[in-house]
Amino acid sequence: MIDRKAFRSLSSGLYLITAREGERRCGCVVNTLVQVASEPPTLAVSLNKENATTAAILASGRFAATVLAQDAPMELIGTFGFHTSADTDKFAACTTASDGAEIPYVTEHALARFSVFVTETIDVGSHYLFVGTVEESEVLGAGEALTYAYYHAVKGGKTPPKAATYNGGDEVPVPGVIETPAGAPAAGKRIAWRCMLCGYIEEGYPDGLPADYACPICGAPRDMFERIEL
């Protein structure tokens, strides 16, 4: 028997993994980056086999990782976490740089970055586990690291279906948010709509979101929003 709620007790940081395949820059959000050895300094990360970033790492044998700061906006997380690099230039709206191997990485809302040469690729089912040696590392800023728990509990973020930690949408309820059926709000409450993919909240529209509404973060249509009270 597997109780999916047990996985809620596992947490980590939130990171951007980036790579390059030819001229195409790729990137995604993960919470599975870990240091697995000190000498040589070695990192491991798990990525979905269907991700464009995964294909780029398989082709180049390299990736970069950025440690996100706690103040990283949902717009940045949404761009890298809920769109595909196959048809979106995720780097267009943020500040970036390239490492010695010409792998791009994000520099804004970042605490540190790493450049990794892949030494081992392990098939773990829906994902590949990439293990590699750190060739470059640098502190980019000061502050608190964005944890996966903070992303869920404070920012109201959701887990993408392709994430290694996706458990069928079994999310922890966001503290302070009361979900209600459609109808008149309780006294003093404000009507809002929460994206069930990325957690973005749109206030207003008590009669429902417009028919052509799309989430400004992840692009989800109106039927992927749930009504809440604030």
Disulfide bonds with the S-S distance in Angstrom:
none
